[in-house]
Amino acid sequence: MNKIIAYITILLIITGCAVQQAYEGSKKNSDEVSIIKPVSGLIVRQVDKYSLDKLKSGSFETLPGEHSVIVSTLLGPNAGSRLSPPVKMVFNTEAGKKYIIDSSPSTGEYFVIEETSGEVVYKVKN
């Protein structure tokens, strides 16, 4: 049983920490891309025209500029729980910066925060 738990933990760490590429072409340097990461409990379903692997719910890279991101909230403690209706967010990113997607269940708001400054760059109420 302990081996199974250890295996599942390692699998979650590997898939959860994966950075998915949401642009065409070869991988770019970190100073040429923007990193966008949802907080725990949020699932990024799509970035621009790219549907993302929901099993890899970690960060994703985009080129700088305007992006359309579709997110859902996991409505329960289990992976088999259902997802909230999708929420579309459209915001700009800059090269070399990291952005956090978060939500407030009590207000129904979803927002994007630039990690270094803490500035809210986008907010929408669902």
C-alpha positions in Angstrom: 0.0 0.0 0.0 2.8 2.4 0.8 4.4 1.8 -2.6 1.1 2.7 -4.3 0.8 5.9 -2.3 4.4 6.8 -3.1 3.9 6.1 -6.8 0.7 8.2 -7.0 2.5 11.1 -5.1 5.4 11.0 -7.6 3.0 10.9 -10.5 1.1 13.9 -9.2 4.3 15.9 -8.7 5.6 15.1 -12.2 2.3 16.0 -13.9 1.4 18.9 -11.7 4.7 20.6 -12.2 4.8 20.2 -15.9 4.9 23.3 -18.0 2.8 23.0 -21.1 3.6 25.0 -24.3 0.7 27.0 -25.6 2.3 28.4 -28.8 3.6 27.0 -32.1 7.2 26.3 -32.8 10.2 25.3 -30.8 10.5 26.0 -27.1 11.7 29.5 -26.3 13.9 30.9 -23.4 12.1 31.9 -20.2 12.8 35.6 -21.0 10.9 35.3 -24.2 7.7 33.8 -22.8 5.0 34.4 -20.2 4.3 31.8 -17.6 0.6 31.4 -16.4 -0.3 29.2 -13.5 -3.7 28.4 -12.0 -3.9 28.0 -8.2 -4.9 24.6 -6.8 -8.6 23.8 -7.6 -8.6 25.6 -10.9 -8.4 23.7 -14.2 -7.2 25.5 -17.3 -9.2 24.0 -20.2 -7.9 26.1 -23.1 -5.4 28.8 -23.9 -6.1 30.6 -27.2 -6.7 27.8 -29.7 -4.8 25.2 -27.6 -6.8 22.7 -25.5 -4.6 21.7 -22.6 -4.0 18.3 -21.0 -6.2 18.6 -17.9 -4.1 15.9 -16.2 -1.2 18.4 -16.3 -2.9 21.2 -14.4 0.4 23.0 -13.7 1.8 26.0 -15.5 1.8 26.8 -19.2 3.9 29.1 -21.4 2.6 31.6 -23.9 4.2 34.2 -26.1 3.7 37.8 -24.9 0.5 39.5 -25.9 -3.3 39.1 -25.6 -4.6 35.6 -24.6 -7.9 34.0 -24.1 -7.9 31.5 -21.3 -10.8 29.3 -20.3 -10.9 28.0 -16.7 -13.2 25.9 -14.5 -13.2 25.2 -10.8 -13.1 21.7 -9.4 -16.4 21.4 -7.4 -15.3 18.9 -4.8 -12.4 17.3 -3.1 -12.1 14.3 -5.5 -10.6 14.2 -9.0 -13.9 12.6 -10.1 -15.9 15.6 -9.0 -17.6 17.8 -11.6 -16.3 21.1 -12.9 -18.0 24.5 -12.8 -19.2 26.1 -16.0 -16.2 27.4 -18.0 -15.1 31.0 -17.5 -13.4 32.9 -20.3 -10.7 35.4 -19.4 -8.9 37.7 -21.9 -5.8 39.5 -20.7 -2.3 40.6 -21.9 1.0 39.1 -20.7 4.6 40.4 -21.0 7.7 38.4 -21.7 9.6 37.1 -18.7 6.7 37.6 -16.3 4.6 35.1 -14.4 0.9 35.3 -13.9 -1.3 33.5 -11.3 -5.0 32.7 -12.1 -7.0 32.6 -8.9 -10.7 32.8 -7.8 -12.8 33.8 -4.9 -15.6 31.3 -4.4 -17.5 33.7 -2.1 -17.7 36.5 -4.7 -17.7 34.4 -7.9 -14.7 36.4 -9.2 -11.8 35.1 -11.2 -8.7 37.1 -11.5 -5.2 37.2 -12.9 -2.3 38.5 -10.8 1.2 39.4 -12.0 3.4 37.5 -9.6 6.2 39.9 -8.9 4.2 43.1 -8.4 1.0 41.5 -7.1 -1.0 43.7 -9.5 -4.4 42.4 -10.6 -4.3 42.6 -14.4 -7.7 41.1 -15.1 -10.9 40.4 -13.1 -14.2 38.9 -14.1 -17.3 37.9 -12.2 -18.9 34.6 -13.1 
